[in-house]
Amino acid sequence: MKTKSSTLHNSLALLAHILFSLILSSCASYHPVAVDEVSFKQHSQTQIDGNVRVTASVLTQQEGAQIFGVDLARRWVQAVWVEIENGDSHNYWMLSSALDPDYYSPNEIAYSSHRWYAPGVNDRIDARFKQLAFRNPIKPGSVVSGFFFVNLDQDLKEVDIDLISREELKYFTFFFRLHELRTKTMFDVEHQHLQNEVVELDEKGLRRALENLPCCTTSREGLENGDPLNLVVIGNANELMPAFVRRGWHLAEETYWSSIWKTMGSFLFGKRYRYSPVSDLYLFGRKQDVALQKARGTIHQRNHLRLWLTSLRFSGREVWVGSISRDIGVHFTVKPGHFVTHKIDEDIDEVRNSFGEDMLFSQGLEKLGWARGMPAVSAEEPRLNLGGDPFYTDGLLLVLLFNRRPIAVKEVTFFDWERPSGRRM
């Protein structure tokens, strides 16, 4: 029979063993990989403006962990490498806030990576981050390279490099497709439909073609109508994706085990997950080609957008039709195969026009207007989508034409077609 003294002794011994194991774990060796041994430069991009050459690369999660010896992605951080060759006769300074207004300093990330009771290792972590950080200025005839630490993106990322001097300013914009998630982009869809026949339209023909579109998305079998079509975006992937990313829109992941698990974590515990899958809706006999969303804190509230590529072309650019709605919460459902579903804002036009306002500030919107779509639906007699949620609408399609060149808000022009009611945009 054990005495209280022996039980206490065994408990203390177990506690000491656990503490000793934790100390050994904290004091484990720290061996980051040499920068030249990591292949991040293989997916870098280079641009030249006059006598200045800029190269940039967004590190993958694995590459960041190798170089810095810590898992940056667990802290929702990623490293961006920048190299600048200055062939001008004056200094340049790179503006960190242009890269990310909420960027992290090297000391900040190093300190958050410290290990418990491991001062020697922590000193090496601090030294590593300081050694590899980018340092201004970029002097005449010099090449300066180093790393910045920005907020984590896992699908697409725009990297803006702004260089300032007393003599001039230089701007460089890079756009990266990342491969940390299972997603489909507009680039993929364009490549998939590359061999399809296209129909080139003038403005009058475009308007007529849009007015003849179906009213709504459907179920897989096409027997039930879902969310209404209320949006048209015109442009190729190089014109559209940077504008969306610039305004905080992210791709939705495909539905598979990992994305389902992450969605459950976000739903139950409010964990951050900006790429949660959306349910499938159908048009032209196929589910959405691309799904994007702008999430709030959790998946309970988000704007989501489904797009389908058509065979139509206007000014040589692809015409995509879509449905956009705003998730405002979740509720239980009796629909087969579902326990809960998102509740959408029944004022479908509000989020449609909100998206138009959002794109006005994307620097990529060239022209906008409204075309006649489905018959108007009143708030007093709303229709239901596939999830059983009511909606009402003036029935108009918001039409947005994009361009890759930077466009100020005051330069945006209009299709002189339909006009929304006075309380609208």
Helices and strands as residue ranges (DSSP letters): H 4-26, G 35-37, G 39-43, E 45-49, E 52-58, H 61-68, G 72-75, E 77-86, E 93-94, H 96-99, H 106-112, H 119-132, E 143-151, E 156-164, E 169-177, H 186-192, E 199-201, H 203-211, E 216-218, E 225-228, E 231-234, H 237-246, E 250-251, H 257-269, E 282-283, E 286-287, E 290-295, E 302-314, E 317-332, E 340-344, H 348-360, E 365-372, E 383-384, E 390-391, E 396-402, G 409-411, E 413-414
